Amino acid sequence: MAALPFSDREFKKISDLMYEAVGLSYNDSKKSLIHSRLSSRIQKLGLEGFADYIAILEDESEAVEFQLAVDLLTTNETYFFREPKHYDLLQNELGKLGNRAHISVWSAAASFGDEAFSTAMLMSDMQMMGRIGPDWSILATDISHRALLSAKEAVYPADRLRAVSPERLRRYCLRGEGEAEGQVQLQDKLRARVQFGQLNLCKPFDGLGPFDVIFLRNVLIYFDPPTKTEVVDRVLTALKPGGLFFLGTAEGRVPCNTPISTVIPGAFRKAS
Ligand SMILES: C[S@@+](CC[C@H](N)C(=O)[O-])C[C@H]1O[C@@H](n2cnc3c(N)ncnc32)[C@H](O)[C@@H]1O
């Protein structure tokens, strides 16, 4: 099928819509990415081209299609125990909190839940060893409805759990058989420890936290510099003084107005 024409005006329109609604920021180098990700959707809907699709995105009664476009334009790549040093640090720090009444963790761009469930495995193990008490909770949020639906199912291709130890695989996972060969289902006792919800980091939110630990890893890449700072400061309001804050190590230190200090690459502590 011939490639759909995609003018600079149409590219700008879609970029503006995504920026206003969800803070996604696209410079000119991303034009071909938007083109390739949305073209097949436009063709599947039987539309003439990008102009028709833009009309749908601008129609407020088409919220479902808008969400679908956001899902297509965001990358949900994630896996269990990504950046193992962050989990080593987390284990040490949680050990210091010990039997504190309640420990709360937020995975703020949770994608398919790998980060939240990795944390749940780690905390369940710590609880079993008596290093933390039983009263802990994990909140996992994302803007992508599709990713959240899949996270709640907690079924993963086995490869995504490649960094999970054999003991944890035995303790928390069920291996699929027959048609489900190659897939892993997390056990209910682990799934019950994570609450999922939809949240747009670019809009104000109230009433969350305060958390002892926040993961905000590998999401800031979508935002322009002022939005990055705004999102980091907003998220840090939900972190307790002295709490631990994780970014992706490749993201470096993001400028923010909240005082934080570096613990290890990608891990920061909010000032007490
Ligand atoms: C690459 S994944 C990161 C997953 C996980 N944190 C990790 O590091 O493995 C980025 C996630 O950010 C989400 N995202 C993008 N823009 C967002 C926004 N404005 N608010 C909340 N989540 C957003 C995407 O849907 C995607 O699931």
The ligand as an SDF file (V2000), in Angstrom:
LIG
                    3D

 27 29  0  0  0  0  0  0  0  0999 V2000
    9.3530    3.3230   28.4980 C   0  0  0  0  0  0  0  0  0  0  0  0
    7.9980    3.1690   29.5890 S   0  0  0  0  0  0  0  0  0  0  0  0
    8.8210    3.1320   31.1750 C   0  0  0  0  0  0  0  0  0  0  0  0
    8.4050    1.9560   32.0110 C   0  0  0  0  0  0  0  0  0  0  0  0
    9.1730    1.7600   33.3130 C   0  0  0  0  0  0  0  0  0  0  0  0
    9.1020    2.9290   34.1470 N   0  0  0  0  0  0  0  0  0  0  0  0
   10.6230    1.4060   33.0380 C   0  0  0  0  0  0  0  0  0  0  0  0
   11.5080    2.2480   33.2150 O   0  0  0  0  0  0  0  0  0  0  0  0
   10.8830    0.2630   32.6340 O   0  0  0  0  0  0  0  0  0  0  0  0
    7.3210    4.8270   29.5670 C   0  0  0  0  0  0  0  0  0  0  0  0
    5.8760    4.8920   30.0090 C   0  0  0  0  0  0  0  0  0  0  0  0
    5.5180    6.2470   30.2180 O   0  0  0  0  0  0  0  0  0  0  0  0
    4.1510    6.3950   29.9220 C   0  0  0  0  0  0  0  0  0  0  0  0
    3.8080    7.8240   29.7210 N   0  0  0  0  0  0  0  0  0  0  0  0
    4.0960    8.6170   28.6550 C   0  0  0  0  0  0  0  0  0  0  0  0
    3.6010    9.8600   28.8510 N   0  0  0  0  0  0  0  0  0  0  0  0
    2.9870    9.8430   30.0620 C   0  0  0  0  0  0  0  0  0  0  0  0
    2.2730   10.8240   30.8210 C   0  0  0  0  0  0  0  0  0  0  0  0
    2.0860   12.0830   30.3520 N   0  0  0  0  0  0  0  0  0  0  0  0
    1.7700   10.4610   32.0140 N   0  0  0  0  0  0  0  0  0  0  0  0
    1.9350    9.2010   32.4950 C   0  0  0  0  0  0  0  0  0  0  0  0
    2.5980    8.2360   31.8330 N   0  0  0  0  0  0  0  0  0  0  0  0
    3.1210    8.5430   30.6220 C   0  0  0  0  0  0  0  0  0  0  0  0
    3.9900    5.5410   28.6590 C   0  0  0  0  0  0  0  0  0  0  0  0
    2.6440    5.1690   28.4700 O   0  0  0  0  0  0  0  0  0  0  0  0
    4.9060    4.3510   28.9790 C   0  0  0  0  0  0  0  0  0  0  0  0
    4.1820    3.2700   29.5250 O   0  0  0  0  0  0  0  0  0  0  0  0
  1  2  1  0
  2  3  1  0
  2 10  1  0
  3  4  1  0
  4  5  1  0
  5  6  1  0
  5  7  1  0
  7  8  2  0
  7  9  1  0
 10 11  1  0
 11 12  1  0
 11 26  1  0
 12 13  1  0
 13 14  1  0
 13 24  1  0
 14 15  1  0
 14 23  1  0
 15 16  2  0
 16 17  1  0
 17 18  1  0
 17 23  2  0
 18 19  1  0
 18 20  2  0
 20 21  1  0
 21 22  2  0
 22 23  1  0
 24 25  1  0
 24 26  1  0
 26 27  1  0
M  CHG  2   2   1   9  -1
M  END
$$$$
